[in-house]
Amino acid sequence: MVLGNVFDIKRFAVHDGPGIRTTLFLKGCPLSCRWCHNPEGKSFRIELHHFFKKCLDCGYCLSSCPNHSLTRSAPKRINIDKALCSNMGQCVNICPSGALQFVGRKISVEEAVEELMKDKVFFERSGGGITLSGGDPLGQPKFAFEILKLCHQQGLHTAIETALFTTRETLEQLIPVTDLFLVDLKLFDDHEHMVWTGVSNQSIKKNIRFLQKSNVPIIHRVPLIPGVTALNENVEGICQFISEESRNNPIEFLNYNPLAGSKYSQMGLNDSQFKEWKPLGNEELGKFQQIAEKYDLEVIREESL
């Protein structure tokens, strides 16, 4: 039995591929993007989180932990010592407001597919299907492959959202069971990519080329982070790179979503950088669209990241 770690499921999604879709979020990502809008999905581990806005400051959790991994640093602020926490769950069970929650849960491939198949009627009527997202689902390649394979066998349209930081062997296995790749290329310059995501983009570029030469459907996505990825030279480099091999792959610019910072705040994480970033206006978005059109790329416009 193949098990995986998931942290969310989004029904009636309309921005993760064609039609009405159900998106399953797999936990864990090999990248560490500073602007990540799903911080709860970055770690591959099941984690205990404290959402302070729900906290009643009752203190019940403090005495419930046998490992003494919880301490109060300020009103409604509970610190969790990850080294001591063994995820036993007594604090979660005793918390009256749900402020303490586990993020992530282990499920089997069969359980995941059964959950996804509940929405099959909506897929059939709208031309939709299922999408795997994260984190990055290719951080759990075997689990992702088995889900896509079973869904494909059921006649569902399958898509995967990924940064493509993976091996060639994984992609070769995924291509026959994946109808659409939603590929995030965030920064064209390798040094800048390492600074902002923690990894080189050399293997990512090679994997994009491999998919292009394999003639599989791809939508390229660029998250527009003000002053970081939302720069003319970055968009120009990405568009030129994409168009060199194929001009049949659309590109989608994802405007910065200011709500991302609220997750960091709720989870007690540093959210200071998010306060400096603002969504781009139509004029700025239009400039990036013009760059893409210069390279004969079809542009898909979305409202936000």
C-alpha positions in Angstrom: 0.0 0.0 0.0 1.4 3.4 -1.1 0.9 6.1 1.5 1.3 9.9 1.1 1.0 13.0 3.2 -1.7 15.5 2.2 -2.8 18.7 3.8 -5.8 20.0 1.9 -8.4 19.4 -0.7 -10.1 22.1 -2.7 -13.3 21.4 -4.5 -14.8 23.4 -7.4 -11.4 24.8 -8.3 -11.5 26.7 -11.6 -7.9 28.0 -11.8 -6.0 24.7 -11.7 -6.7 23.5 -15.2 -9.8 23.3 -17.5 -13.3 23.0 -16.2 -14.4 22.4 -12.6 -11.7 20.6 -10.8 -10.8 19.1 -7.4 -7.3 19.9 -6.3 -5.4 17.7 -3.8 -2.6 19.3 -2.0 0.4 17.1 -1.2 2.7 18.1 1.7 6.3 18.9 1.2 8.3 20.9 -1.3 12.0 20.8 -2.3 12.0 24.6 -2.9 11.9 27.2 -0.1 10.4 30.2 -1.9 10.3 33.2 0.4 6.9 34.2 -0.8 5.3 30.8 -0.6 1.6 31.2 -0.1 1.1 27.7 1.3 3.7 27.7 4.2 1.8 24.8 5.9 2.7 22.7 2.8 6.4 23.3 2.8 7.5 20.6 5.2 7.2 16.9 4.3 6.4 16.1 8.0 3.0 16.2 9.7 3.3 19.3 11.9 1.6 20.8 14.9 0.7 24.4 14.4 -0.8 27.0 16.7 -3.3 29.5 15.1 -3.2 32.3 17.6 -6.3 34.1 16.4 -8.4 31.1 17.5 -6.7 30.8 20.8 -8.7 31.4 24.1 -5.5 31.6 26.1 -7.0 29.0 28.5 -3.6 27.2 29.0 -5.1 23.7 28.9 -2.7 22.6 26.2 0.4 23.5 28.3 -0.3 20.9 31.0 -1.5 18.3 28.5 1.8 17.7 26.7 3.8 14.8 28.4 7.0 16.1 26.6 6.5 19.7 27.8 7.0 20.9 24.2 4.5 23.8 24.6 5.3 27.1 26.3 3.4 30.4 26.4 5.6 33.3 25.2 2.8 36.0 25.3 -1.0 36.1 25.5 -2.4 33.8 22.9 1.1 32.9 21.8 2.1 29.2 22.2 5.5 28.2 21.1 6.0 24.6 19.9 9.4 23.0 20.4 9.6 20.8 17.3 12.5 18.8 18.8 10.4 17.7 21.8 7.0 17.4 20.1 6.1 13.8 19.2 2.7 14.6 17.6 0.8 12.5 20.2 -2.2 14.9 20.0 -3.2 15.4 23.6 -3.0 19.1 23.1 -5.1 19.0 20.0 -7.8 17.0 21.6 -8.0 19.2 24.7 -7.9 22.6 22.9 -11.5 23.9 23.0 -11.2 26.3 20.1 -9.2 24.4 17.6 -6.2 26.7 17.8 -3.9 23.7 17.9 -4.1 21.6 14.8 -2.1 19.0 12.9 -1.3 20.0 9.4 -1.0 17.0 7.2 -2.4 13.5 7.3 -1.3 10.1 5.9 -3.7 8.5 3.5 -3.4 5.7 0.9 -3.6 6.1 -2.8 -7.0 4.4 -2.8 -8.4 6.7 -0.1 -7.2 9.7 -2.1 -8.7 8.6 -5.4 -12.0 7.7 -3.6 -12.2 11.2 -2.3 -11.4 12.7 -5.7 -14.0 10.5 -7.5 -16.8 12.0 -5.4 -16.8 15.0 -7.8 -16.8 13.0 -11.0 -20.2 14.2 -12.1 -18.9 17.8 -12.0 -15.9 16.9 -14.0 -18.0 15.2 -16.7 -20.3 18.2 -17.1 -17.7 20.9 -17.2 -14.8 19.2 -18.9 -12.8 19.3 -15.7 -10.8 16.8 -13.7 -8.3 16.4 -10.8 -5.2 18.4 -10.1 -2.3 17.6 -7.8 -0.7 20.6 -6.1 1.2 21.3 -2.9 3.8 22.0 -1.7 5.0 20.2 -4.8 3.5 16.8 -5.6 6.7 15.7 -7.2 8.2 15.7 -3.7 6.1 12.5 -3.3 6.6 11.0 -6.8 5.4 7.5 -6.2 2.2 8.6 -4.4 1.5 11.2 -7.1 2.1 8.7 -9.9 -0.3 6.1 -8.4 -3.1 8.7 -7.9 -2.7 10.0 -11.5 -2.6 6.5 -12.9 -5.8 5.4 -11.1 -7.6 8.6 -12.0 -6.5 8.3 -15.6 -7.8 4.7 -15.7 -11.2 6.1 -14.6 -11.2 8.5 -17.6 -10.6 11.6 -15.6 -8.6 14.5 -16.9 -5.4 14.8 -14.8 -3.2 17.7 -14.1 -0.2 18.4 -11.9 1.1 21.7 -10.7 4.9 21.6 -10.1 8.2 23.5 -10.2 9.7 20.4 -12.0 12.6 20.1 -9.5 12.7 16.3 -10.1 14.4 13.6 -12.0 14.0 12.7 -15.7 12.9 9.2 -14.7 10.0 10.6 -12.7 8.8 12.7 -15.6 9.1 9.8 -18.0 6.8 7.8 -15.7 4.3 10.7 -15.2 3.9 11.7 -18.9 1.5 8.8 -19.9 -0.9 9.5 -17.0 -0.8 13.3 -16.9 -3.0 15.3 -19.3 -1.6 18.7 -18.3 1.5 20.0 -16.6 1.1 23.4 -14.8 4.8 24.4 -14.6 6.0 27.2 -12.3 9.3 28.9 -13.6 9.8 31.6 -11.1 13.1 33.2 -11.9 15.2 32.8 -15.1 18.6 33.8 -13.6 20.1 30.8 -11.8 21.7 32.9 -9.0 18.5 34.8 -8.2 16.6 31.5 -8.3 19.0 30.1 -5.7 18.7 33.2 -3.5 14.9 33.3 -3.5 14.0 29.5 -3.7 17.0 27.8 -2.2 17.8 25.6 -5.3 19.3 26.0 -8.7 17.0 26.1 -11.7 19.3 24.3 -14.1 17.5 20.9 -13.7 14.1 22.7 -13.9 15.0 24.2 -17.3 16.2 20.9 -18.6 13.0 19.3 -17.5 10.9 22.0 -19.2 12.9 21.3 -22.4 12.2 17.6 -22.0 8.5 18.1 -21.6 8.4 20.5 -24.6 10.1 17.9 -26.8 7.8 15.3 -25.5 4.9 17.3 -26.9 2.8 17.1 -23.7 0.3 20.0 -22.9 2.0 22.6 -20.7 0.9 25.9 -19.1 3.8 27.9 -17.9 3.1 29.9 -14.8 5.0 32.9 -13.4 4.2 34.1 -9.9 4.6 37.9 -10.0 6.3 39.0 -6.8 7.0 42.8 -6.8 10.7 43.5 -7.1 11.6 39.9 -7.3 10.0 38.0 -10.2 7.9 40.9 -11.5 10.8 42.4 -13.4 11.0 43.0 -17.1 14.3 41.2 -17.5 13.0 38.2 -15.6 9.8 37.9 -17.7 11.8 38.5 -20.9 14.2 35.7 -20.1 11.4 33.3 -19.2 9.4 34.1 -22.3 12.4 33.8 -24.6 13.4 30.5 -23.1 9.9 29.1 -23.4 9.5 30.2 -27.0 12.8 28.8 -28.2 11.5 25.3 -28.2 7.7 25.7 -28.5 5.3 28.6 -29.0 2.3 26.3 -28.4 2.5 26.4 -24.6 0.5 29.2 -23.0 1.9 31.4 -20.2 0.0 32.5 -17.2 1.0 35.5 -15.0 -0.1 35.1 -11.4 -0.5 38.4 -9.7 0.7 38.6 -6.1 -2.0 37.8 -3.5 -1.7 40.0 -0.4 -3.7 37.4 1.6 -0.7 35.1 1.6 0.8 37.0 4.5 -2.2 36.4 6.7 -1.3 32.7 6.9 2.1 33.5 8.2 0.6 35.8 10.8 -1.9 33.2 11.9 0.7 30.5 12.2 3.0 32.8 14.3 5.6 33.0 11.4 7.4 36.2 10.3 5.1 38.0 7.9 7.1 41.3 7.6 8.2 40.9 4.0 4.6 40.4 2.9 3.6 43.8 4.1 6.1 45.3 1.6 4.6 43.6 -1.4 1.5 44.9 -3.2 -0.5 43.4 -6.2 0.5 44.7 -9.6 -1.8 47.1 -11.4 -3.3 46.5 -14.9 -0.7 48.7 -16.5 2.2 46.6 -15.1 0.4 43.4 -15.9 -0.1 44.7 -19.5 3.6 45.2 -19.9 4.4 41.6 -19.1 1.7 40.5 -21.5 3.3 42.6 -24.2 6.6 40.9 -23.6 5.0 37.4 -23.9 3.2 38.4 -27.1 6.5 39.6 -28.6 7.5 36.0 -28.5 4.1 34.8 -29.9 3.1 33.2 -26.6 -0.6 33.0 -25.7 -1.2 34.7 -22.4 -3.7 33.4 -19.9 -4.8 36.1 -17.5 -5.6 35.4 -13.9 -6.6 37.7 -11.0 -4.1 36.5 -8.4 -1.6 34.0 -7.2 
